[in-house]
Amino acid sequence: MNAADNDQKILIEIQNVHKTFGTNAVLNGFNLKLYENENLVIVGKSGSGKSVLLKCIIRLLTPDSGNVLVLGKNIPELKQNELDKIRTQVGFLFQGSALYDSMTVRENLEFPLRRHPEKLIGHDVDTLVKESLQSVGLEHTIDLLPEELSGGMKRRVALARTLILRPKIILYDEPTSGLDPITAKEIIQLILDIQKKYDTASLIITHDMDTARVISNRMIILIEGRDYATGTYEKLSKSEDPKIKAFFK
């Protein structure tokens, strides 16, 4: 997928976003466009601002300046009720899975439905829970607690919880971090399967170039708070720019 020739709908557009903490300019004029049905991967060194960017998209953080357009709405300007409505269409897979330890898998998946009962119109809670778990191959865990799950299983359950609201966009924060190579490959394949099955667009941040190679339609390399380079993995891997080449060693 080449953004230059792409006539598909833009789901997220970030325009000249700046975010500073003290004297540290984490985002320094960052731009991106995420198209429908696309997996866009952002790679950058640890501490480069990747997670800050995701948090600005769902307004866990507010940028100092610039626009963050999600489904046509400028996130920093939205009232809380408008923001809540947008958030039901944007799933977020946290790096640590962020499951509620005191809740079973079933209760973890039911939780977003209780917060957004409008998503239940025409649907049955139990059916939605089971379908979401089936999508990640974990229907048999429905009555287990998070402490009874492996790290990879927790990541899958967290993804099922994200899927239950049928979002148009999913944000992935280091989806394979801390997983063994075999489990990481399973998570990568699951993300690809979900993109195909649910027609989601995904914004994935990672420092793992193997993940980026397999999963991305396009990539953005984040350097010094800017979208330093954009292109396919193949195109960027052939760059002679020393700053870009450093990612492909």
C-alpha positions as CSV (number, residue, x, y, z in Angstrom):
1,M,0.0,0.0,0.0
2,N,1.5,3.3,-1.1
3,A,0.2,6.4,0.6
4,A,1.0,8.5,-2.5
5,D,-1.4,6.6,-4.6
6,N,-3.9,5.8,-1.9
7,D,-7.5,6.9,-2.4
8,Q,-8.9,5.1,0.6
9,K,-10.5,6.9,3.5
10,I,-8.1,8.4,6.1
11,L,-9.1,7.2,9.6
12,I,-6.4,8.9,11.6
13,E,-4.5,12.0,10.6
14,I,-1.9,13.6,12.8
15,Q,-0.8,17.1,11.8
16,N,2.3,18.8,13.2
17,V,1.9,17.5,16.7
18,H,4.2,18.7,19.5
19,K,4.5,17.3,23.0
20,T,7.1,18.4,25.5
21,F,7.8,17.2,29.0
22,G,9.9,19.8,30.8
23,T,12.7,20.6,28.4
24,N,12.3,17.3,26.5
25,A,10.6,17.7,23.2
26,V,9.2,14.1,22.8
27,L,7.1,14.9,19.7
28,N,8.4,17.7,17.6
29,G,6.2,18.2,14.6
30,F,5.0,14.7,14.0
31,N,2.7,13.8,11.1
32,L,0.9,10.6,9.9
33,K,-2.0,9.3,8.0
34,L,-3.7,5.9,8.7
35,Y,-5.9,4.6,6.0
36,E,-8.8,2.1,6.3
37,N,-7.8,-1.6,6.3
38,E,-4.1,-0.7,6.8
39,N,-1.5,-1.9,9.2
40,L,0.8,1.1,9.8
41,V,3.8,0.4,12.0
42,I,5.8,3.1,13.9
43,V,9.3,2.1,14.9
44,G,11.6,4.1,17.1
45,K,14.1,3.7,19.8
46,S,13.0,3.3,23.4
47,G,11.9,6.6,24.8
48,S,11.5,8.1,21.4
49,G,7.8,9.0,21.9
50,K,5.9,6.1,20.4
51,S,3.7,5.4,23.4
52,V,3.2,9.2,23.9
53,L,1.8,9.3,20.4
54,L,-0.7,6.6,21.0
55,K,-1.8,8.3,24.2
56,C,-2.4,11.5,22.4
57,I,-4.6,9.7,19.9
58,I,-7.0,8.6,22.6
59,R,-6.4,11.7,24.7
60,L,-4.8,10.0,27.7
61,L,-2.4,12.9,26.9
62,T,-3.1,16.2,25.2
63,P,-0.6,17.5,22.7
64,D,0.9,21.0,23.2
65,S,0.0,21.9,19.7
66,G,-1.2,20.3,16.4
67,N,-4.2,18.4,15.3
68,V,-5.1,14.7,16.1
69,L,-8.0,13.8,13.7
70,V,-9.7,10.5,14.4
71,L,-12.6,9.5,12.2
72,G,-12.7,13.2,11.2
73,K,-12.9,14.6,14.7
74,N,-10.1,16.7,16.3
75,I,-9.5,14.8,19.5
76,P,-8.0,17.7,21.6
77,E,-11.1,19.8,21.0
78,L,-13.8,17.2,21.8
79,K,-16.1,17.4,24.8
80,Q,-16.1,14.3,27.1
81,N,-19.2,12.8,25.7
82,E,-17.9,13.2,22.1
83,L,-14.6,11.7,23.1
84,D,-16.3,8.7,24.8
85,K,-18.2,8.0,21.5
86,I,-15.0,8.1,19.4
87,R,-13.2,5.8,21.9
88,T,-15.8,3.1,21.4
89,Q,-14.5,2.9,17.8
90,V,-10.8,2.8,18.7
91,G,-9.5,-0.3,20.4
92,F,-6.3,-0.1,22.5
93,L,-4.1,-3.1,23.3
94,F,-1.9,-2.1,26.2
95,Q,1.6,-3.4,26.4
96,G,0.9,-5.1,29.8
97,S,-2.6,-6.3,28.6
98,A,-4.2,-4.4,31.5
99,L,-6.7,-7.1,32.5
100,Y,-8.6,-6.7,35.8
101,D,-7.0,-9.3,38.1
102,S,-10.1,-9.7,40.3
103,M,-12.3,-10.4,37.3
104,T,-12.6,-13.6,35.3
105,V,-12.0,-13.6,31.5
106,R,-15.7,-13.4,31.0
107,E,-16.1,-10.4,33.3
108,N,-13.1,-8.6,31.7
109,L,-14.8,-8.9,28.3
110,E,-18.2,-7.9,29.7
111,F,-16.8,-4.7,31.3
112,P,-16.6,-2.5,28.1
113,L,-20.1,-3.6,27.2
114,R,-21.5,-2.5,30.6
115,R,-19.8,0.9,30.0
116,H,-21.2,1.2,26.5
117,P,-24.7,-0.5,26.6
118,E,-25.5,1.1,23.2
119,K,-23.2,-1.5,21.6
120,L,-25.5,-4.3,22.9
121,I,-28.5,-3.2,20.7
122,G,-29.4,-6.3,18.7
123,H,-26.8,-8.4,20.4
124,D,-26.5,-10.9,23.3
125,V,-23.7,-10.3,25.8
126,D,-22.8,-14.0,26.2
127,T,-22.7,-14.4,22.4
128,L,-20.4,-11.4,21.9
129,V,-18.1,-12.6,24.7
130,K,-17.8,-16.1,23.2
131,E,-17.4,-14.9,19.6
132,S,-14.6,-12.5,20.7
133,L,-12.8,-15.3,22.6
134,Q,-13.2,-17.6,19.6
135,S,-11.5,-15.0,17.4
136,V,-8.4,-15.3,19.5
137,G,-8.7,-19.1,20.1
138,L,-9.4,-18.9,23.8
139,E,-13.1,-19.7,24.4
140,H,-12.0,-22.4,26.9
141,T,-10.5,-19.7,29.2
142,I,-13.8,-17.9,29.8
143,D,-14.1,-18.7,33.5
144,L,-10.4,-18.4,34.4
145,L,-8.7,-15.5,36.2
146,P,-5.9,-13.6,34.6
147,E,-3.4,-15.1,37.1
148,E,-4.2,-18.5,35.5
149,L,-3.2,-17.4,32.1
150,S,0.3,-17.3,30.4
151,G,1.6,-14.0,29.1
152,G,0.6,-14.8,25.6
153,M,-2.9,-15.8,26.7
154,K,-3.3,-12.6,28.6
155,R,-2.4,-10.6,25.4
156,R,-5.0,-12.6,23.4
157,V,-7.7,-12.0,26.0
158,A,-6.9,-8.3,26.1
159,L,-7.3,-8.3,22.3
160,A,-10.6,-10.1,22.6
161,R,-11.7,-7.4,25.0
162,T,-10.7,-4.8,22.5
163,L,-12.6,-6.6,19.7
164,I,-15.9,-6.9,21.6
165,L,-16.9,-3.3,20.8
166,R,-16.0,-4.0,17.1
167,P,-13.7,-1.0,16.7
168,K,-12.8,0.5,13.3
169,I,-9.2,1.1,14.5
170,I,-7.0,-0.8,16.9
171,L,-3.9,0.7,18.5
172,Y,-1.2,-1.8,19.5
173,D,1.5,-0.8,22.0
174,E,4.4,-3.2,21.6
175,P,2.1,-6.2,21.0
176,T,5.0,-8.8,21.1
177,S,7.0,-7.2,23.9
178,G,8.1,-9.7,26.6
179,L,6.8,-12.8,24.7
180,D,8.9,-15.7,23.6
181,P,9.5,-16.0,19.8
182,I,6.9,-18.6,19.1
183,T,4.2,-16.8,21.1
184,A,5.2,-13.5,19.4
185,K,4.7,-15.1,16.0
186,E,1.3,-16.3,17.1
187,I,0.3,-12.8,18.2
188,I,1.6,-11.3,14.9
189,Q,-0.5,-13.8,12.9
190,L,-3.5,-13.1,15.1
191,I,-3.2,-9.4,14.3
192,L,-3.1,-10.1,10.6
193,D,-6.1,-12.5,10.9
194,I,-8.1,-9.8,12.8
195,Q,-7.3,-7.2,10.2
196,K,-8.7,-9.5,7.5
197,K,-11.7,-10.8,9.4
198,Y,-12.9,-7.4,10.9
199,D,-11.6,-5.0,8.2
200,T,-9.8,-3.0,11.0
201,A,-7.1,-0.5,10.5
202,S,-4.2,-0.8,12.9
203,L,-1.5,1.5,14.2
204,I,1.2,-0.6,15.7
205,I,4.2,0.7,17.6
206,T,7.2,-1.5,18.1
207,H,11.0,-1.6,18.3
208,D,11.0,-5.2,16.9
209,M,11.9,-5.0,13.2
210,D,10.9,-8.7,12.6
211,T,7.4,-7.7,13.7
212,A,7.4,-4.6,11.5
213,R,8.6,-6.7,8.5
214,V,5.8,-9.2,8.8
215,I,2.9,-7.1,9.9
216,S,3.3,-3.7,8.2
217,N,1.7,-2.3,5.0
218,R,3.7,0.9,5.7
219,M,6.1,2.0,8.3
220,I,7.1,5.3,9.8
221,I,10.5,5.8,11.4
222,L,10.3,8.1,14.4
223,I,13.5,10.0,15.1
224,E,13.9,13.1,17.2
225,G,10.2,13.5,17.6
226,R,9.5,13.6,13.8
227,D,8.2,11.3,11.2
228,Y,11.7,11.0,9.8
229,A,10.9,8.5,7.0
230,T,7.8,6.8,5.7
231,G,7.5,3.8,3.3
232,T,7.2,0.1,3.0
233,Y,9.6,-2.2,4.9
234,E,11.3,-3.1,1.6
235,K,11.8,0.5,0.6
236,L,13.1,1.7,3.9
237,S,15.4,-1.3,4.3
238,K,17.3,-0.3,1.1
239,S,17.9,3.3,2.3
240,E,21.4,4.6,2.4
241,D,20.6,7.1,5.1
242,P,22.7,6.1,8.2
243,K,19.9,7.0,10.6
244,I,17.5,4.7,8.8
245,K,20.1,1.9,8.2
246,A,20.6,1.8,11.9
247,F,17.2,0.2,12.4
248,F,17.8,-2.6,9.9
249,K,21.2,-3.9,11.3
